[in-house]
Amino acid sequence: MSRYLDMVDAPEHVKKLTLPQLQQLAEEIRQELIAGLAKGGGHLGPNLGVVELTIALHSVFTTPKDKFVWDVSHQVYVHKILTGRKDRFRTIRQTDGLNGFALRTESEHDCFGAGHAGTALSAALGMAAARDKRGTKENIVCIFGDAALTNGISFEALNNLSHTTKKFIGILNDNEWSIAKNVGAISAYLNKLITNPRYNQLARDFENFVRRLPKGELALKLAHRAEGGFKGALTGVGLKPTTSLVESDGRGGHGSPVLFEEMGVRYLGPIDGHNLPLLISTLEFAKTCDHPIVIHILTQKGKGFEAALKQPEKFHGLGPYNAQTGETPASKPGTPPMYQDVMGQTMVKLCRTNNTIVGITAAMPSGTGMKHLEKALPERYIDVGIAEEHAVIFAAGMATMGFHPVVAIYSTFLQRAYDCIHHDVCLQNLPVIFCMDRAGLSANDGPTHHGLFDIAYLRCLPNVIAMAPANEDELADMMFTATHQNQPVFIRYPRGTAEGVPVKDQPQLLDVGKAQVVQNFSTNGQKKVALFGLGPMNTIARKAAQQLATEGYDVAVINPRFTKPLDAGTHEFFGRAADVVVTLEDHVLMGGYGSAVLELFSEKSVTTPVVRIGWPDQFIEHATTQDELRKKYGLTVENTVAKVKAQFGETPANVTRLVEVA
Ligand SMILES: Cc1ncc(C[n+]2csc(CCOP(=O)(O)OP(=O)(O)O)c2C)c(N)n1
């Protein structure tokens, strides 16, 4: 039987379908999401939750003229399917395939790219302001999750909204989940709002409007069929605001308990986010509003897939799974642990013996491994929501009171808190410990998630100790060492499985600012090469050393451990002793570890040539695996060997964009 999905190649095709056909389309899209992501994985749960919403949006509005701005934009798969990318959908997050997020360069229907949370309201408001200034009429629709409201930027935008434009449509997609269960007062507030029977009635202007629509009576009937509590039951309802109109000065209703209305934004909801006719009617209504409006919809993360409904956190984003059962493959015996789990388990260990330590996450208990602490010692664990800036300043506050807070934030998300790192932590020299996961590539996520800049953005700040472990045991040692410092400490480590090195029961103190000589020169070698492999690149350095040794090179391998303070003595010693120095880092070359070595050599007048291997000055695309990107950009054993040989004039330089010679 042919599917409606097969006939939909563009948003205008959605508009041609009748309501029952759209409902059938929703079902078909769900099946496509479940089957299509099974092999490569992706953000299944969030996308299953927005199928009806996305269909309704494309039924009512017309992109690219109208603009849809998605917060985080991990939930745009359905939008991609409906905007001409259906045939490439199964390539999502793979090499040369669709990106997993909205991307301006991918489609004219993606008006604003994202990957980090909390940006959509500001971006959409900027677009609305621009539209008003140029006097055009397009609709700006901003879709944001309940967890986006744990983020400060969202509130900065809301604060600015009613003073900026009269025409703005916000859709609050409330499924009660961030990646983990949503936390904090706003989450509790939304919960109160949707279980408050006072709102269990339709606003008169909305009702009158809907009644005039062709299928309006049906939508109203569905909307009125509200029985029992909203939360969980997801019965269709359109809510009455406390005051139906915004005051003439742009402010919300007086004394309104509704947060949005106090911000001068008309609130409508909550409505069942899976009720297609009601969604369509509500969006049609929103289109006619001449004041900013937020529609609060209730959706279920993972709707239509039992396994995802049962485990919303796991199915927020995952790797391959069985499309029938939702089961995920067990890891092969002998697979090393994930860095994030070593970090979480080490936290538990450290907290048990040192009661000044606490763990802080910004809505990422699983991704950072802090869930281990949450489980073992919940009183030592704090989830602040998607609020990286707050997390950092909060930690600084705790540090002033004698605590050693460990803030676990992905390298890429920590960028948002740079001023807090500078102004609140480093300037006051406070002993906050930062565990920066995903330092390096997050291959299938792509440029929004690669953590390639932290060495550069941290090493210029005074008071910083910055380290990078070469394996999981060293990560534990570094965390332990960090708890003995009285200044800010940053530890960067990569996504995924570690090296398979046994982790000692009791971590050891490391000498701060001291590199580890993994392998020294032998005395009789001719061509001397010093390989400085930072963090996970130390493995590549060791392998390259083995290969070079078989070809008559005398190779030393150094694990720098610290990018700040740099071990000046060891670097200078090997710099002078070697004929060629190679630095390897999983970081951009500009301003990174290799740059630090060059600065040192310049100061010390070490003139040995330095080959730097790292990422070039460009945003790195997504790909199926890290190895593919490393190969493409030359962060490999082969390229290291080729570059060394080229330095000795032994083979022509194997041209790779990555490698620079100083
Ligand atoms: C600045 C930042 N911090 C953390 C994340 C990780 N992250 C991605 S999606 C997400 C939860 C989003 O929840 P919500 O907005 O409610 O959308 P849902 O997935 O529930 O539909 C988080 C914490 C991020 N993308 N950006």
PDBQT file of the ligand as one rigid body, heavy atoms in Angstrom, charges set to zero:
ROOT
HETATM    1  C1  LIG A 701      24.050  24.515  26.458  1.00  0.00    +0.000 C 
HETATM    2  C2  LIG A 701      23.632  23.081  26.411  1.00  0.00    +0.000 A 
HETATM    3  N1  LIG A 701      23.701  22.317  27.519  1.00  0.00    +0.000 NA
HETATM    4  C3  LIG A 701      23.326  21.023  27.465  1.00  0.00    +0.000 A 
HETATM    5  C4  LIG A 701      22.878  20.472  26.314  1.00  0.00    +0.000 A 
HETATM    6  C5  LIG A 701      22.532  19.007  26.235  1.00  0.00    +0.000 C 
HETATM    7  N2  LIG A 701      21.108  18.806  25.928  1.00  0.00    +0.000 N 
HETATM    8  C6  LIG A 701      20.670  18.528  24.698  1.00  0.00    +0.000 A 
HETATM    9  S1  LIG A 701      19.023  18.354  24.609  1.00  0.00    +0.000 SA
HETATM   10  C7  LIG A 701      18.857  18.621  26.263  1.00  0.00    +0.000 A 
HETATM   11  C8  LIG A 701      17.505  18.552  26.900  1.00  0.00    +0.000 C 
HETATM   12  C9  LIG A 701      16.502  19.331  26.159  1.00  0.00    +0.000 C 
HETATM   13  O1  LIG A 701      15.273  19.199  26.790  1.00  0.00    +0.000 OA
HETATM   14  P1  LIG A 701      14.031  19.950  26.201  1.00  0.00    +0.000 P 
HETATM   15  O2  LIG A 701      14.447  21.304  25.716  1.00  0.00    +0.000 OA
HETATM   16  O3  LIG A 701      12.937  19.902  27.199  1.00  0.00    +0.000 OA
HETATM   17  O4  LIG A 701      13.677  19.120  24.909  1.00  0.00    +0.000 OA
HETATM   18  P2  LIG A 701      13.196  17.592  24.786  1.00  0.00    +0.000 P 
HETATM   19  O5  LIG A 701      14.391  16.802  24.387  1.00  0.00    +0.000 OA
HETATM   20  O6  LIG A 701      12.651  17.165  26.108  1.00  0.00    +0.000 OA
HETATM   21  O7  LIG A 701      12.165  17.615  23.724  1.00  0.00    +0.000 OA
HETATM   22  C10 LIG A 701      20.102  18.858  26.859  1.00  0.00    +0.000 A 
HETATM   23  C11 LIG A 701      20.313  19.095  28.284  1.00  0.00    +0.000 C 
HETATM   24  C12 LIG A 701      22.824  21.307  25.179  1.00  0.00    +0.000 A 
HETATM   25  N3  LIG A 701      22.419  20.851  23.991  1.00  0.00    +0.000 N 
HETATM   26  N4  LIG A 701      23.199  22.584  25.262  1.00  0.00    +0.000 NA
ENDROOT
TORSDOF 0
